[in-house]
Amino acid sequence: MKILETQSAPLTNYEVLTHLQSMRKRYDAEHSVKSGNLETVMKELTDYLTTTPSPLAGEHEYTDETIPKLMSALEPYDLTKAEMLMIFNIRPESQGVLDTIVEELDMRLDEKQQEEIVEHVARILGRAPEPEGEGEDAEGEEEEMEAVEGEEGGAAE
């Protein structure tokens, strides 16, 4: 592959995935013989970007309009480009996760502003889907523990 134009702008995971999908369509239409290395890289990268815990896994609300919409919503908070990119790629759902993304968060933004950022992200990018059966597993494990404890108590008598 030859680089036609170089750019020094970082891309979001959504932009990379979109580019990969369009590149695959073009490549499949133009080439009958496939390059093994290119196929492997494209498949592994697509799998990485579309499986949990990636925000792009499953259904998501990312579109071409999402990036400018999120940037304008977060503009008042004076975040760096790198922080904006990480917010878009990680989709923080709590202030704790936001703290790992934004440098010196507590000194730069008060708690209300931090919560507003998390709310903007949830509104624009959506929330991560709940893991299936998470509540059911916890209940089942509790019942098993009680049954085992009951058996142990009965055996001791």
Steps between C-alpha positions, in 0.01 A plus 500: 500500500630845407425814701367760259450788743646523846306659781597560856146494641402217734187305416223375724427129514174570316688669213744208481216247494312696233816524288566126540146412394515722190850375417380138524213570259736666249761229542250216456361661184841568342706194594417139431823379664520606863813587695517277808673756719261780411199274556634397841570858612161622380314213668685526832463877517131484412448228764683708760294810427165318498524274805438585865626711681531729196223764482458397135397146600140411428256782447636849545402855420820601321450671163699743288317788674583372849858630511419868433190477722703369795781749440260795506325369813834463683656824369423705816711262712830588329610141438806422289470324164655186650247501786213546253630210293523274805152602618362409159686165486436392860151649562542562875187414697615629838712773651754237603561398138503864395772563760727249324453686171520867596828616650463675838122470477429605859706816464359599159131418541265493797279200575195652327697556177637145517146362530387721209775352279392146589138595422596654163693185409206277597251715308707525182686166491248292692560270793669163492255210498460314830680164500239228451405298806722696739231528767387140451853364548542685828172363635586147389840517666343623827252212499780250436705644786201475738438140392864407556506675839178319596652163405818574692301604807293180484810281466662652808210404728 
